[in-house]
Amino acid sequence: MTTNPVPAKASPGLSPEEMKQFVLHHFEVFVNQKDSSIAYRSFSEDFLDHDEPGGEAVGPEAAKIMMEGVYRKWPDIRVSVEDILAEADKVMVRNIWRGTDSASGVAVEFHGFVLWRFANGKIVERWATVTPPTPVR
């Protein structure tokens, strides 16, 4: 059940190909380059994350804080986008995350699907499904 207001619908401000490139760049900087400040450039002020680990969250700050926790837990975290589709105002990605747990030294992998909605050239909503981390053999 949504408790936070959903950002208004608007033109995505980007073509489907531009939205795909935006998402690929976002993942590269946010995850692989470990620059959490991109949250302020990628997400709208009223960005609604339906699947933030701590529950629904509004604005870029929650995503920034969450990723900083990921950087501490898996200092070598990397994400690869395996598939990406775009239509209308949405981009869907299937990705694989890999990293080494900082406490145990165990290499793990987890998989996810993320659906992003765009308006006015920014990401305004996110839905995600992520598998639990499993040891890499």
N, CA and C atoms as a LAMMPS dump frame, in Angstrom:
ITEM: TIMESTEP
0
ITEM: NUMBER OF ATOMS
411
ITEM: BOX BOUNDS ff ff ff
-5.0000000000000000e+02 5.0000000000000000e+02
-5.0000000000000000e+02 5.0000000000000000e+02
-5.0000000000000000e+02 5.0000000000000000e+02
ITEM: ATOMS id mol type element x y z
1 1 1 N 0.834 -1.177 0
2 1 2 C 0 0 0
3 1 3 C 0.883 1.245 0
4 2 1 N 0.645 2.153 -0.94
5 2 2 C 1.441 3.363 -1.054
6 2 3 C 0.989 4.377 -0.006
7 3 1 N 1.93 4.84 0.802
8 3 2 C 1.627 5.848 1.804
9 3 3 C 2.183 7.199 1.389
10 4 1 N 3.182 7.207 0.515
11 4 2 C 3.77 8.451 0.039
12 4 3 C 3.101 8.873 -1.259
13 5 1 N 3.013 10.181 -1.511
14 5 2 C 2.394 10.644 -2.744
15 5 3 C 3.234 10.243 -3.959
16 6 1 N 2.546 9.791 -4.994
17 6 2 C 3.223 9.392 -6.227
18 6 3 C 3.529 10.647 -7.034
19 7 1 N 4.768 10.8 -7.515
20 7 2 C 5.095 11.961 -8.341
21 7 3 C 4.159 12.052 -9.549
22 8 1 N 3.841 13.265 -9.923
23 8 2 C 2.91 13.492 -11.031
24 8 3 C 3.464 12.932 -12.338
25 9 1 N 2.554 12.533 -13.201
26 9 2 C 2.93 12.104 -14.547
27 9 3 C 3.338 13.342 -15.342
28 10 1 N 4.356 13.183 -16.154
29 10 2 C 4.819 14.238 -17.049
30 10 3 C 5.593 13.567 -18.164
31 11 1 N 5.878 14.295 -19.191
32 11 2 C 6.708 13.758 -20.265
33 11 3 C 8.034 13.297 -19.664
34 12 1 N 8.556 12.154 -20.136
35 12 2 C 9.844 11.713 -19.586
36 12 3 C 10.968 12.702 -19.882
37 13 1 N 10.808 13.512 -20.921
38 13 2 C 11.849 14.486 -21.244
39 13 3 C 13.027 13.883 -21.971
40 14 1 N 12.994 12.578 -22.192
41 14 2 C 14.064 11.854 -22.869
42 14 3 C 13.433 10.806 -23.771
43 15 1 N 14.136 10.447 -24.825
44 15 2 C 13.675 9.357 -25.685
45 15 3 C 13.928 8.03 -24.965
46 16 1 N 13.309 6.949 -25.418
47 16 2 C 13.604 5.641 -24.799
48 16 3 C 15.104 5.316 -24.81
49 17 1 N 15.794 5.61 -25.891
50 17 2 C 17.24 5.333 -25.94
51 17 3 C 17.993 6.21 -24.947
52 18 1 N 17.608 7.481 -24.83
53 18 2 C 18.259 8.371 -23.864
54 18 3 C 17.992 7.919 -22.43
55 19 1 N 16.783 7.429 -22.162
56 19 2 C 16.484 6.917 -20.813
57 19 3 C 17.355 5.705 -20.501
58 20 1 N 17.547 4.814 -21.476
59 20 2 C 18.412 3.646 -21.247
60 20 3 C 19.84 4.095 -20.945
61 21 1 N 20.349 5.047 -21.702
62 21 2 C 21.709 5.54 -21.454
63 21 3 C 21.803 6.219 -20.091
64 22 1 N 20.76 6.93 -19.694
65 22 2 C 20.705 7.586 -18.382
66 22 3 C 20.83 6.545 -17.271
67 23 1 N 20.041 5.465 -17.38
68 23 2 C 20.056 4.409 -16.355
69 23 3 C 21.411 3.707 -16.334
70 24 1 N 21.966 3.4 -17.494
71 24 2 C 23.284 2.754 -17.533
72 24 3 C 24.339 3.642 -16.867
73 25 1 N 24.309 4.937 -17.174
74 25 2 C 25.253 5.874 -16.56
75 25 3 C 25.024 5.952 -15.045
76 26 1 N 23.75 5.997 -14.638
77 26 2 C 23.431 6.055 -13.212
78 26 3 C 24.02 4.852 -12.473
79 27 1 N 23.791 3.636 -12.997
80 27 2 C 24.338 2.436 -12.352
81 27 3 C 25.869 2.486 -12.308
82 28 1 N 26.494 2.905 -13.397
83 28 2 C 27.958 2.954 -13.451
84 28 3 C 28.509 3.874 -12.361
85 29 1 N 27.926 5.045 -12.223
86 29 2 C 28.432 6.016 -11.245
87 29 3 C 28.003 5.639 -9.826
88 30 1 N 26.726 5.338 -9.634
89 30 2 C 26.165 5.082 -8.302
90 30 3 C 26.748 3.834 -7.668
91 31 1 N 26.93 2.773 -8.46
92 31 2 C 27.392 1.495 -7.917
93 31 3 C 28.873 1.286 -8.202
94 32 1 N 29.236 1.207 -9.465
95 32 2 C 30.6 0.805 -9.819
96 32 3 C 31.652 1.844 -9.455
97 33 1 N 31.309 3.131 -9.568
98 33 2 C 32.262 4.19 -9.194
99 33 3 C 32.074 4.652 -7.751
100 34 1 N 31.033 4.13 -7.101
101 34 2 C 30.748 4.427 -5.692
102 34 3 C 30.634 5.927 -5.419
103 35 1 N 29.862 6.608 -6.255
104 35 2 C 29.607 8.031 -6.08
105 35 3 C 28.127 8.21 -5.753
106 36 1 N 27.811 8.211 -4.473
107 36 2 C 26.414 8.296 -4.043
108 36 3 C 25.785 9.65 -4.337
109 37 1 N 26.593 10.665 -4.58
110 37 2 C 26.04 11.997 -4.83
111 37 3 C 25.261 12.073 -6.14
112 38 1 N 25.427 11.091 -7.023
113 38 2 C 24.654 11.102 -8.264
114 38 3 C 23.157 10.993 -7.982
115 39 1 N 22.794 10.53 -6.809
116 39 2 C 21.371 10.464 -6.451
117 39 3 C 20.713 11.835 -6.614
118 40 1 N 21.429 12.899 -6.286
119 40 2 C 20.867 14.245 -6.39
120 40 3 C 20.706 14.701 -7.843
121 41 1 N 21.467 14.105 -8.756
122 41 2 C 21.358 14.459 -10.175
123 41 3 C 20.385 13.545 -10.91
124 42 1 N 20.275 12.293 -10.489
125 42 2 C 19.435 11.322 -11.191
126 42 3 C 17.981 11.354 -10.756
127 43 1 N 17.744 11.567 -9.47
128 43 2 C 16.396 11.459 -8.907
129 43 3 C 15.769 12.836 -8.706
130 44 1 N 14.457 12.919 -8.949
131 44 2 C 13.721 14.152 -8.679
132 44 3 C 13.628 14.358 -7.169
133 45 1 N 13.304 15.572 -6.769
134 45 2 C 13.135 15.876 -5.345
135 45 3 C 12.009 15.056 -4.73
136 46 1 N 10.981 14.725 -5.544
137 46 2 C 9.857 13.927 -5.042
138 46 3 C 9.959 12.458 -5.458
139 47 1 N 11.173 12.024 -5.813
140 47 2 C 11.437 10.633 -6.188
141 47 3 C 10.818 9.697 -5.148
142 48 1 N 10.079 8.708 -5.628
143 48 2 C 9.44 7.734 -4.74
144 48 3 C 10.024 6.356 -5.007
145 49 1 N 10.704 5.81 -4.012
146 49 2 C 11.245 4.458 -4.095
147 49 3 C 10.266 3.534 -3.387
148 50 1 N 9.545 2.755 -4.173
149 50 2 C 8.54 1.849 -3.615
150 50 3 C 9.166 0.683 -2.859
151 51 1 N 10.428 0.375 -3.176
152 51 2 C 11.051 -0.824 -2.617
153 51 3 C 12.378 -0.551 -1.921
154 52 1 N 12.512 0.608 -1.316
155 52 2 C 13.695 0.907 -0.505
156 52 3 C 13.757 -0.14 0.615
157 53 1 N 14.952 -0.667 0.94
158 53 2 C 15.025 -1.714 1.978
159 53 3 C 14.344 -1.353 3.291
160 54 1 N 14.335 -0.094 3.678
161 54 2 C 13.695 0.31 4.924
162 54 3 C 12.232 0.686 4.766
163 55 1 N 11.663 0.455 3.592
164 55 2 C 10.283 0.841 3.307
165 55 3 C 10.266 1.996 2.318
166 56 1 N 9.085 2.351 1.856
167 56 2 C 8.97 3.431 0.879
168 56 3 C 9.7 4.675 1.359
169 57 1 N 10.352 5.364 0.418
170 57 2 C 11.1 6.565 0.769
171 57 3 C 10.913 7.606 -0.328
172 58 1 N 10.891 8.869 0.063
173 58 2 C 10.74 9.973 -0.871
174 58 3 C 12.021 10.793 -0.888
175 59 1 N 12.448 11.17 -2.086
176 59 2 C 13.624 12.016 -2.261
177 59 3 C 14.887 11.207 -2.465
178 60 1 N 15.927 11.85 -2.951
179 60 2 C 17.176 11.151 -3.258
180 60 3 C 18.015 10.751 -2.041
181 61 1 N 17.806 11.395 -0.909
182 61 2 C 18.662 11.157 0.265
183 61 3 C 18.629 9.706 0.749
184 62 1 N 17.445 9.093 0.789
185 62 2 C 17.344 7.705 1.266
186 62 3 C 18.142 6.762 0.373
187 63 1 N 18.09 6.968 -0.936
188 63 2 C 18.851 6.119 -1.857
189 63 3 C 20.351 6.32 -1.643
190 64 1 N 20.768 7.556 -1.439
191 64 2 C 22.18 7.869 -1.195
192 64 3 C 22.668 7.156 0.066
193 65 1 N 21.907 7.261 1.146
194 65 2 C 22.287 6.629 2.408
195 65 3 C 22.321 5.105 2.274
196 66 1 N 21.318 4.541 1.581
197 66 2 C 21.277 3.085 1.382
198 66 3 C 22.524 2.612 0.646
199 67 1 N 22.9 3.323 -0.442
200 67 2 C 24.072 2.888 -1.206
201 67 3 C 25.356 3.037 -0.404
202 68 1 N 25.457 4.025 0.433
203 68 2 C 26.65 4.174 1.269
204 68 3 C 26.78 2.982 2.221
205 69 1 N 25.661 2.446 2.683
206 69 2 C 25.679 1.218 3.478
207 69 3 C 26.127 0.021 2.645
208 70 1 N 25.681 -0.026 1.396
209 70 2 C 26.111 -1.103 0.483
210 70 3 C 27.618 -1.027 0.276
211 71 1 N 28.16 0.178 0.084
212 71 2 C 29.612 0.331 -0.111
213 71 3 C 30.385 -0.194 1.1
214 72 1 N 29.86 0.01 2.292
215 72 2 C 30.551 -0.485 3.497
216 72 3 C 30.453 -2.006 3.598
217 73 1 N 29.28 -2.556 3.299
218 73 2 C 29.072 -3.999 3.423
219 73 3 C 29.853 -4.775 2.363
220 74 1 N 29.839 -4.272 1.122
221 74 2 C 30.539 -4.92 -0.001
222 74 3 C 31.427 -3.873 -0.665
223 75 1 N 32.612 -3.614 -0.133
224 75 2 C 33.455 -2.527 -0.642
225 75 3 C 33.829 -2.652 -2.118
226 76 1 N 33.809 -3.851 -2.643
227 76 2 C 34.154 -4.053 -4.056
228 76 3 C 32.908 -4.287 -4.925
229 77 1 N 31.748 -3.857 -4.459
230 77 2 C 30.488 -4.102 -5.168
231 77 3 C 30.561 -3.612 -6.613
232 78 1 N 30.013 -4.417 -7.506
233 78 2 C 29.911 -4.087 -8.94
234 78 3 C 28.549 -4.564 -9.414
235 79 1 N 27.986 -3.846 -10.351
236 79 2 C 26.734 -4.274 -10.957
237 79 3 C 26.931 -4.33 -12.467
238 80 1 N 26.355 -5.334 -13.066
239 80 2 C 26.343 -5.421 -14.528
240 80 3 C 24.89 -5.493 -14.973
241 81 1 N 24.57 -4.71 -15.974
242 81 2 C 23.224 -4.715 -16.532
243 81 3 C 23.205 -5.754 -17.637
244 82 1 N 22.401 -6.778 -17.449
245 82 2 C 22.328 -7.892 -18.395
246 82 3 C 21.31 -7.635 -19.504
247 83 1 N 20.216 -6.97 -19.163
248 83 2 C 19.176 -6.624 -20.133
249 83 3 C 18.613 -5.266 -19.764
250 84 1 N 18.206 -4.501 -20.786
251 84 2 C 17.59 -3.202 -20.545
252 84 3 C 16.551 -2.953 -21.634
253 85 1 N 15.366 -2.548 -21.202
254 85 2 C 14.255 -2.266 -22.11
255 85 3 C 13.674 -0.911 -21.737
256 86 1 N 13.213 -0.166 -22.743
257 86 2 C 12.579 1.127 -22.476
258 86 3 C 11.357 1.29 -23.361
259 87 1 N 10.317 1.848 -22.755
260 87 2 C 9.095 2.146 -23.484
261 87 3 C 8.362 3.252 -22.741
262 88 1 N 7.805 4.188 -23.53
263 88 2 C 7.05 5.313 -22.971
264 88 3 C 7.915 6.044 -21.941
265 89 1 N 7.542 6.016 -20.647
266 89 2 C 8.291 6.742 -19.617
267 89 3 C 9.03 5.815 -18.654
268 90 1 N 9.228 4.538 -19.06
269 90 2 C 9.83 3.563 -18.142
270 90 3 C 11.02 2.827 -18.754
271 91 1 N 11.93 2.431 -17.862
272 91 2 C 13.085 1.6 -18.212
273 91 3 C 13.105 0.421 -17.25
274 92 1 N 13.281 -0.778 -17.797
275 92 2 C 13.388 -2.006 -16.999
276 92 3 C 14.781 -2.59 -17.217
277 93 1 N 15.437 -2.961 -16.129
278 93 2 C 16.735 -3.615 -16.23
279 93 3 C 16.741 -4.919 -15.439
280 94 1 N 17.512 -5.863 -15.94
281 94 2 C 17.851 -7.087 -15.203
282 94 3 C 19.332 -6.978 -14.957
283 95 1 N 19.727 -7.093 -13.685
284 95 2 C 21.14 -6.912 -13.381
285 95 3 C 21.665 -7.966 -12.415
286 96 1 N 22.987 -8.032 -12.368
287 96 2 C 23.687 -8.927 -11.439
288 96 3 C 24.669 -8.093 -10.63
289 97 1 N 24.581 -8.24 -9.327
290 97 2 C 25.468 -7.551 -8.389
291 97 3 C 26.46 -8.573 -7.842
292 98 1 N 27.724 -8.174 -7.725
293 98 2 C 28.758 -9.048 -7.168
294 98 3 C 29.629 -8.23 -6.213
295 99 1 N 29.987 -8.857 -5.089
296 99 2 C 30.854 -8.187 -4.14
297 99 3 C 31.327 -9.148 -3.073
298 100 1 N 32.225 -8.658 -2.241
299 100 2 C 32.782 -9.453 -1.153
300 100 3 C 32.344 -8.84 0.168
301 101 1 N 31.724 -9.657 1.017
302 101 2 C 31.242 -9.182 2.31
303 101 3 C 32.425 -8.717 3.149
304 102 1 N 32.358 -7.488 3.654
305 102 2 C 33.484 -6.919 4.402
306 102 3 C 33.725 -7.636 5.724
307 103 1 N 32.692 -8.204 6.324
308 103 2 C 32.854 -8.873 7.619
309 103 3 C 33.377 -10.292 7.475
310 104 1 N 32.875 -11.035 6.501
311 104 2 C 33.218 -12.452 6.384
312 104 3 C 34.254 -12.762 5.312
313 105 1 N 34.425 -11.853 4.36
314 105 2 C 35.331 -12.115 3.248
315 105 3 C 34.734 -13.034 2.191
316 106 1 N 33.453 -13.358 2.309
317 106 2 C 32.787 -14.257 1.372
318 106 3 C 32.312 -13.47 0.149
319 107 1 N 32.664 -13.954 -1.035
320 107 2 C 32.186 -13.353 -2.278
321 107 3 C 30.736 -13.768 -2.488
322 108 1 N 29.892 -12.796 -2.826
323 108 2 C 28.471 -13.059 -3.019
324 108 3 C 28.008 -12.489 -4.36
325 109 1 N 26.826 -12.96 -4.747
326 109 2 C 26.181 -12.483 -5.962
327 109 3 C 24.694 -12.392 -5.682
328 110 1 N 24.046 -11.362 -6.198
329 110 2 C 22.596 -11.296 -6.144
330 110 3 C 22.087 -10.673 -7.426
331 111 1 N 20.841 -10.996 -7.746
332 111 2 C 20.257 -10.604 -9.014
333 111 3 C 19.065 -9.702 -8.752
334 112 1 N 18.762 -8.846 -9.707
335 112 2 C 17.628 -7.964 -9.524
336 112 3 C 16.967 -7.539 -10.814
337 113 1 N 15.732 -7.087 -10.656
338 113 2 C 14.974 -6.415 -11.704
339 113 3 C 14.597 -5.059 -11.141
340 114 1 N 14.8 -4.018 -11.923
341 114 2 C 14.444 -2.676 -11.486
342 114 3 C 13.637 -2.004 -12.588
343 115 1 N 12.529 -1.396 -12.2
344 115 2 C 11.717 -0.61 -13.114
345 115 3 C 11.801 0.84 -12.661
346 116 1 N 12.223 1.71 -13.556
347 116 2 C 12.366 3.128 -13.279
348 116 3 C 11.319 3.894 -14.098
349 117 1 N 10.693 4.918 -13.515
350 117 2 C 9.808 5.803 -14.271
351 117 3 C 10.437 7.186 -14.319
352 118 1 N 10.388 7.799 -15.496
353 118 2 C 10.966 9.113 -15.729
354 118 3 C 9.895 10.186 -15.883
355 119 1 N 10.234 11.404 -15.503
356 119 2 C 9.445 12.601 -15.798
357 119 3 C 10.41 13.778 -15.821
358 120 1 N 10.257 14.616 -16.802
359 120 2 C 11.076 15.837 -16.905
360 120 3 C 12.58 15.572 -16.834
361 121 1 N 13.028 14.466 -17.447
362 121 2 C 14.458 14.184 -17.532
363 121 3 C 15.094 13.6 -16.291
364 122 1 N 14.283 13.2 -15.315
365 122 2 C 14.805 12.602 -14.073
366 122 3 C 14.02 11.345 -13.738
367 123 1 N 14.608 10.524 -12.871
368 123 2 C 13.911 9.341 -12.368
369 123 3 C 12.987 9.804 -11.248
370 124 1 N 11.69 9.42 -11.358
371 124 2 C 10.722 9.847 -10.344
372 124 3 C 10.166 8.693 -9.512
373 125 1 N 10.293 7.447 -10.035
374 125 2 C 9.829 6.281 -9.266
375 125 3 C 10.73 5.099 -9.551
376 126 1 N 10.791 4.202 -8.553
377 126 2 C 11.568 2.963 -8.674
378 126 3 C 10.812 1.836 -7.993
379 127 1 N 10.789 0.679 -8.682
380 127 2 C 10.305 -0.578 -8.116
381 127 3 C 11.429 -1.578 -8.334
382 128 1 N 11.701 -2.434 -7.352
383 128 2 C 12.814 -3.373 -7.503
384 128 3 C 12.516 -4.687 -6.806
385 129 1 N 13.063 -5.731 -7.383
386 129 2 C 13.052 -7.057 -6.786
387 129 3 C 14.491 -7.55 -6.821
388 130 1 N 15.002 -7.953 -5.669
389 130 2 C 16.398 -8.389 -5.567
390 130 3 C 16.432 -9.727 -4.83
391 131 1 N 17.215 -10.669 -5.346
392 131 2 C 17.378 -11.948 -4.673
393 131 3 C 18.295 -11.777 -3.46
394 132 1 N 18.213 -12.658 -2.489
395 132 2 C 19.167 -12.597 -1.376
396 132 3 C 20.582 -12.889 -1.885
397 133 1 N 21.601 -12.271 -1.264
398 133 2 C 22.974 -12.581 -1.653
399 133 3 C 23.288 -14.057 -1.412
400 134 1 N 23.94 -14.681 -2.386
401 134 2 C 24.36 -16.08 -2.235
402 134 3 C 25.85 -16.176 -2.479
403 135 1 N 26.537 -17.053 -1.762
404 135 2 C 27.985 -17.207 -1.967
405 135 3 C 28.291 -17.637 -3.396
406 136 1 N 29.38 -17.065 -3.925
407 136 2 C 29.856 -17.422 -5.258
408 136 3 C 30.818 -18.582 -5.092
409 137 1 N 30.626 -19.598 -5.874
410 137 2 C 31.509 -20.777 -5.771
411 137 3 C 32.555 -20.743 -6.835
